[in-house]
Amino acid sequence: MSIVTDFKHVNYLWNDEDAARLEGDEVALLIYRSNLLGADLRLTNYGGGNTSCKTIEKDPLTGAETEVMWIKGSGGDIGTLKRSGLAGLYVERLRNLENVYRGVEHEDEMVELFNHCIYDLKSKAPSIDTPLHGFLPFKHIDHLHPDAAIAIAAAKDGKKITEELFGGTIGWVDWQRPGFDLGLQLRRCLEENPGIRGIMLGSHGLFTWGDTAYQCYVNSLEVIEACARFLEENYGKKGLVFGGQRIESANPEKRRQQAAAIAPVLRGFCSSERHMAGHFTDDVRVLEFINSRDLDRLAPMGTSCPDHFLRTKISPLVLNLEPDADLSDVQLLKEKLSPAFEAYRKMYAEYYESCKHENSPAIRDSNPVVILYPGIGMFTFSKDKQTARVAAEFYTNAINVMKGAEAISEYTSLPRQEAFDIEYWLLEEAKLQRMPKPKPLSGRIALVTGSAGGIGKAIAKKFIEEGACVVINDNDAGRLETAKTDFASHYGKDAFAAVLLDVTDTTKISAAFDEAALAFGGVDIVVNCAGLSISKPIEEHTEKDWDILYDVLVKGQFLVTQKGVEVMRKQALGGDVLNIVSKNALVSGPNNAGYGSAKAAQLHLSRLNAAELGKDGIRVNVVNPDAVISDSKIWESGWAEGRAKAYGVTVAELPAYYAKRTLLNKIILPEDIANACFAFVGGLMDKSTGNVLNVDGGVAMAFVR
């Protein structure tokens, strides 16, 4: 095989200047190479694959030189790998474990013995792939899951294709679950095929290597590029891709409309055991597959690569709906979909019962992770947004694999027993048990109006910190952009979505909830926080002042709640509506006729909604702040001047004035209101509705009772 120098199907990202600065530090070069590989999802997915290097270090006990292997630790991701994410092990000790190895049926016990081989006491826990790298002699090794290579590895005659494509320079090892014995199989393959540049693992992935980080990197790219070019050359030779298209996709706008309409219903079904977060994609690769004639044949087969399977489950659920189906009758839609979900859960339970071992962990959530809607797109649901998004990425990779395998041969998936043994592997279960306990709002979705600043922003941040996904919004585009930058830097892209929202505009309100459905699957918590303040004597109060106060505060609260309740009813998971009102809803004061009466209307509207929505399991509660000045937009208007004039103080004296008039003599901050909101939705007050919680430092006149 000729060496590939012009890359079309992979990204060549190596920078000689960057690498030169790391010269002499093989571990730093390992991390550099790993990050480059992980930056291209065509090479490996998030958390997938593994990389390593071997160095000569001084033994801290003897002072003698010893060989050490540095490898990505358990649960890491090569794209974001740092030195702290590596495990460092004595190579000789690792290889000496062969002396106590008792065979495949006992190989799980070897993982605990890896700890006796640790050189670097700051190591991450070594992964199951450790012996796969340890028994190969090369200085730098990549184990990747590229779609192009797995397509060949998952083909019915993949071994023959590999031999012909690479002319014997790439070895082959049949499918075997990762572990100690697979490491021995790789060593045996190399011994039987000296001089090869890599090894293909049946249904699994690719091993490549080099004497330097750069040689290893280029070797990996060249092999993957060759696989991808081979697939490209063969597309269409056997006939239409996936048997041709059975249906046409809806147009992009219609796809979004249908997806937004159905996502909360799907989320409700998928959340029968715990709240799930969702993800939607109508990527062209997904549409090509789900619209095809071969969908019904290939989808039930499931995936081949273990990394794909672990995140996507045994198979997807395919919806029997036309792309232009009328989704407006929610009850009728649920009646149509319910049998499909019941059948999926039954299938999964039978799969578990037929494959389980005496020591298998208990059956897990039997709902689908991947849901395919022909003509519209793919939905994925999992414990949080990142996991749902990654599941979608992995299933897209599985589609790529099926497409490639079908183009050159015939796609084969993991046998069900092998798939079960991966999914319910005791080592995987132990990894799950070590994961941190879910945060109180994990899997919950919140929409907080007016959340680009002040109280709303503090609430949104608090909810994200407690595990929720949040739709932030504002009617000020510049303010929203600033907030997006802030949230992205602190929480990352999976924690929030952002949308312009005017709470007096029903079209924009619908668009905001559609964004919640498309980004996360629906909504569980609605916080009505958007507001403004106008303080004037009655003779100066204009009709325009009155209308905008009631439009934003009262009508806005009503309209946002109305739409939020519609989504919550689709999910049938209950929910929370929190209304940020004010001490002024209860306390009479001068120069406050419009604002104070609008706040009183908000408060009673909350009571009315609580009385009506209890039957749906939707709680409606109120937080009454007072004098929250920090980062509040209302102080940009004439409100501060008006209140200062009413109380006979200067604007600068207002914070101290407000604090001194309270029983606790405390200045109220946005974070205080956020904490009160969390108290309502954090799980300890699930049986409380129609309540008012004052957060005002103690204003006796505002006591409810």
HELIX and SHEET records of a PDB file:
HELIX    1   1 ASP A   16  ALA A   20  1                                   5    
HELIX    2   2 GLU A   26  GLY A   38  1                                  13    
HELIX    3   3 ILE A   78  THR A   80  5                                   3    
HELIX    4   4 ARG A   83  GLY A   85  5                                   3    
HELIX    5   5 VAL A   91  ASN A   96  1                                   6    
HELIX    6   6 LEU A   97  VAL A  100  5                                   4    
HELIX    7   7 VAL A  104  HIS A  106  5                                   3    
HELIX    8   8 GLU A  109  LEU A  113  1                                   5    
HELIX    9   9 PHE A  114  CYS A  117  5                                   4    
HELIX   10  10 THR A  130  GLY A  134  1                                   5    
HELIX   11  11 ASP A  147  ALA A  153  1                                   7    
HELIX   12  12 GLY A  158  PHE A  166  1                                   9    
HELIX   13  13 PHE A  180  GLU A  192  1                                  13    
HELIX   14  14 ALA A  213  ASN A  234  1                                  22    
HELIX   15  15 VAL A  241  GLY A  243  5                                   3    
HELIX   16  16 PRO A  252  CYS A  270  1                                  19    
HELIX   17  17 VAL A  284  ILE A  290  1                                   7    
HELIX   18  18 LEU A  295  LEU A  298  1                                   4    
HELIX   19  19 ALA A  299  MET A  301  5                                   3    
HELIX   20  20 PRO A  306  THR A  312  1                                   7    
HELIX   21  21 VAL A  330  CYS A  355  1                                  26    
HELIX   22  22 LYS A  385  ILE A  408  1                                  24    
HELIX   23  23 ARG A  416  GLU A  423  1                                   8    
HELIX   24  24 LEU A  426  ARG A  434  1                                   9    
HELIX   25  25 GLY A  454  GLU A  465  1                                  12    
HELIX   26  26 ALA A  477  TYR A  491  1                                  15    
HELIX   27  27 THR A  506  PHE A  520  1                                  15    
HELIX   28  28 GLU A  543  LEU A  549  1                                   7    
HELIX   29  29 TYR A  550  LYS A  555  3                                   6    
HELIX   30  30 GLY A  556  GLN A  571  1                                  16    
HELIX   31  31 LYS A  583  ALA A  585  5                                   3    
HELIX   32  32 ALA A  593  LEU A  613  1                                  21    
HELIX   33  33 GLY A  614  ASP A  616  5                                   3    
HELIX   34  34 LYS A  633  GLU A  636  5                                   4    
HELIX   35  35 TRP A  639  TYR A  647  1                                   9    
HELIX   36  36 VAL A  651  GLU A  653  5                                   3    
HELIX   37  37 LEU A  654  LYS A  660  1                                   7    
HELIX   38  38 PRO A  670  VAL A  681  1                                  12    
HELIX   39  39 ALA A  700  ALA A  702  5                                   3    
SHEET    1   A 7 LEU A  86  TYR A  90  0                                        
SHEET    2   A 7 GLU A  65  LYS A  72 -1                                        
SHEET    3   A 7 ASN A  50  LYS A  58 -1                                        
SHEET    4   A 7 HIS A 140  LEU A 144 -1                                        
SHEET    5   A 7 GLY A 205  GLY A 210 -1                                        
SHEET    6   A 7 GLY A 198  LEU A 201 -1                                        
SHEET    7   A 7 ILE A 170  VAL A 173  1                                        
SHEET    1   B 4 ALA A 277  THR A 281  0                                        
SHEET    2   B 4 GLY A 377  SER A 382 -1                                        
SHEET    3   B 4 VAL A 370  TYR A 373 -1                                        
SHEET    4   B 4 LEU A 317  VAL A 318  1                                        
SHEET    1   C 7 PHE A 496  LEU A 500  0                                        
SHEET    2   C 7 CYS A 469  ASP A 474  1                                        
SHEET    3   C 7 ILE A 445  VAL A 448  1                                        
SHEET    4   C 7 ILE A 525  ASN A 528  1                                        
SHEET    5   C 7 GLY A 575  ILE A 580  1                                        
SHEET    6   C 7 ILE A 618  PRO A 625  1                                        
SHEET    7   C 7 VAL A 692  VAL A 695  1                                        
END                                                                             
